[in-house]
Amino acid sequence: MEESPAMRYCFVVRESVVLAEYAPFSGNFATIGLQCLEKLSADNRMSITCDGHTFNFIRDGLYAFLVVAVESVERKTIFAFLEKVREEFQSRYVATGRAESARAHGLDREFAPRLKEWMASPESLNKVAQVKEQIEDVKNVMITNIERVLEHQAKLEVVFKKAAQLQDNATVFRNEGVRLRRRLWLQNIKVKLLVFFIIVFIILLLWLAICRGFKCK
């Protein structure tokens, strides 16, 4: 596979220590790259144009990734390449702890051939990135639809819960009404009995007063 002249240089650094690089073309790309890297804030990406080339960076914590390309290369192709480098480096060396202890250029022998391979065909990485992006879009649409279904289901559950509460409240209200009517009925009976006994008592008193005893003459 022939190398693409579009990609001129690539390195991976830990802070300011170059851990791996691949340079198919001569130049002071590493020096300029390290100087530009000082302007890059944490966990960010940046592109700088200089002498017909673009210096493109991605920083991820202690680690930063640079590729130098000619100006004609599209940014999406460049950053698809850098994302591939970052993902591979993270899984191979950062996740295993090797990147933290590696010395300057200590990973050249292992990682430079990978950089060479990807720099030779950056367009293929862009296609992979596009497929990933499409998959991500489809996934996001599916998640959105699932969230809508769950939200609709949650609303239905709230409606059903409220209906059940209303039904329970109606039952409670009905039972309270029955008990209230029973209490009123008992109170009414008590009042009537009390009036009846009072009337009987008054009649009895009148009888005794008139007849002076139980035997009226």
C-alpha positions in Angstrom: 0.0 0.0 0.0 1.5 3.3 -1.1 1.9 6.1 1.4 -0.3 9.1 0.9 1.7 12.4 0.6 -1.2 14.2 2.3 -0.1 13.0 5.7 3.4 14.3 6.6 4.0 13.6 10.3 2.3 12.1 13.3 3.2 11.8 17.0 1.7 10.8 20.4 2.9 12.6 23.5 2.5 12.4 27.2 2.6 16.0 28.3 5.8 17.0 26.3 7.4 13.6 26.0 7.1 12.0 22.5 6.2 8.4 23.1 5.7 7.4 19.4 6.0 9.1 16.1 6.1 8.4 12.4 7.7 10.8 9.9 7.7 9.8 6.3 8.9 13.3 5.4 11.7 15.3 6.8 11.0 18.6 8.6 10.8 20.2 12.0 7.3 19.1 12.5 7.9 17.7 16.0 9.3 21.0 17.3 6.5 23.1 15.9 4.0 20.6 17.1 5.2 20.7 20.7 5.2 24.6 20.6 1.6 24.6 19.3 0.6 22.1 21.9 1.3 24.5 24.7 -1.7 26.6 23.4 -4.1 23.7 23.5 -6.3 23.6 26.5 -7.2 20.3 28.2 -9.4 17.8 26.5 -9.8 19.8 23.3 -9.0 19.8 19.6 -7.2 22.4 17.4 -6.0 23.0 13.9 -3.2 25.5 13.0 -2.1 26.4 9.4 1.6 27.0 8.8 3.6 27.0 5.6 1.0 25.1 3.5 0.4 22.5 6.2 -2.1 22.0 9.0 -1.1 21.0 12.5 -4.0 19.1 13.9 -4.3 18.1 17.6 -6.5 16.2 20.0 -5.7 16.3 23.7 -7.1 13.7 26.0 -5.9 14.2 29.6 -2.1 13.8 29.8 -1.9 12.6 26.2 -2.0 14.5 22.9 -2.1 13.4 19.3 -0.8 15.3 16.3 -1.0 14.8 12.6 0.5 17.2 10.1 -1.2 17.2 6.7 -1.3 19.4 3.6 -4.0 22.0 3.5 -6.1 20.2 0.9 -7.0 17.4 3.3 -10.5 17.8 4.8 -10.8 18.3 8.5 -13.2 15.5 8.9 -10.7 13.1 7.4 -7.9 14.5 9.6 -9.9 14.1 12.8 -11.2 10.7 11.9 -7.6 9.7 11.6 -6.7 11.3 15.0 -9.7 9.6 16.7 -8.5 6.3 15.4 -5.0 6.9 16.7 -6.4 8.1 20.1 -8.8 5.1 20.5 -6.1 2.6 19.5 -3.5 4.2 21.8 -5.9 4.4 24.7 -6.9 0.7 24.5 -3.3 -0.6 23.9 -1.3 1.5 26.2 -3.3 3.8 28.5 -5.8 1.2 29.7 -2.9 -1.2 30.4 -0.7 1.4 32.2 2.2 1.1 29.7 1.7 4.7 28.4 2.3 6.1 31.9 5.7 4.4 32.4 6.9 4.6 28.7 10.1 6.5 28.0 10.6 8.9 25.1 10.1 7.1 21.8 9.6 3.9 23.9 6.6 2.9 21.8 8.0 3.7 18.4 8.7 0.1 17.5 5.2 -1.1 18.2 3.0 1.9 17.4 4.8 3.6 14.5 3.9 0.8 12.0 0.2 1.3 12.9 0.6 5.1 12.3 2.2 4.3 9.0 -0.7 2.0 8.0 -3.4 4.6 8.9 -1.5 7.5 7.3 -1.3 5.5 4.0 -5.1 5.4 3.7 -6.8 8.1 5.9 -9.9 8.1 3.6 -10.8 4.6 4.7 -10.8 5.8 8.3 -13.1 8.6 7.4 -15.5 6.1 5.8 -15.4 4.1 9.0 -16.1 7.2 11.0 -19.0 8.0 8.8 -20.4 4.5 9.3 -20.0 4.9 13.1 -21.7 8.3 12.9 -24.6 6.8 11.0 -24.9 4.0 13.6 -24.8 6.5 16.4 -27.6 8.5 14.7 -29.7 5.4 14.3 -29.0 4.5 18.0 -30.0 8.0 19.1 -33.2 7.8 17.1 -34.0 4.4 18.7 -33.2 5.7 22.2 -35.4 8.7 21.6 -38.3 6.5 20.4 -37.8 4.2 23.4 -37.8 7.1 25.7 -41.1 8.4 24.1 -42.7 5.0 24.5 -41.6 4.8 28.2 -42.8 8.3 28.8 -46.2 7.5 27.2 -46.3 4.3 29.3 -45.4 6.3 32.4 -48.2 8.8 31.7 -50.7 5.9 31.2 -49.6 4.5 34.5 -50.2 7.8 36.2 -53.6 8.0 34.7 -54.4 4.4 35.8 -53.1 5.2 39.3 -55.2 8.3 39.6 -58.2 6.4 38.4 -57.6 3.8 41.0 -57.2 6.4 43.6 -60.4 8.1 42.6 -62.1 4.7 42.7 -60.7 4.1 46.2 -61.7 7.6 47.3 -65.2 6.9 46.0 -65.4 3.7 47.9 -64.1 5.4 51.1 -66.6 8.3 50.5 -69.4 5.8 50.1 -68.5 3.9 53.2 -68.2 7.2 55.2 -71.7 8.1 53.9 -73.2 4.9 55.1 -71.6 5.3 58.5 -72.7 8.9 58.7 -76.3 8.0 57.8 -76.3 5.3 60.4 -75.0 7.7 63.1 -77.7 10.2 62.1 -80.4 7.5 62.2 -79.3 6.4 65.7 -79.2 10.0 66.9 -82.7 10.5 65.5 -84.0 7.4 67.3 -82.3 8.6 70.5 -84.0 12.0 70.2 -87.4 10.5 69.5 -87.0 8.1 72.4 -85.9 10.9 74.7 -89.0 13.0 73.7 -91.2 10.0 74.1 -90.0 9.4 77.6 -90.2 13.1 78.5 -93.9 13.2 77.4 -94.6 10.0 79.3 -93.0 11.5 82.4 -95.0 14.7 82.1 -98.2 12.8 81.7 -97.3 10.7 84.7 -96.6 13.8 86.8 -100.0 15.3 85.7 -101.8 12.1 86.6 -100.2 12.0 90.0 -101.0 15.7 90.6 -104.6 15.4 89.6 -105.4 12.1 91.1 -103.1 12.5 94.1 -101.8 9.0 93.6 -102.2 6.1 91.3 -105.9 5.6 92.2 -107.9 8.4 90.9 -111.3 9.0 92.7 
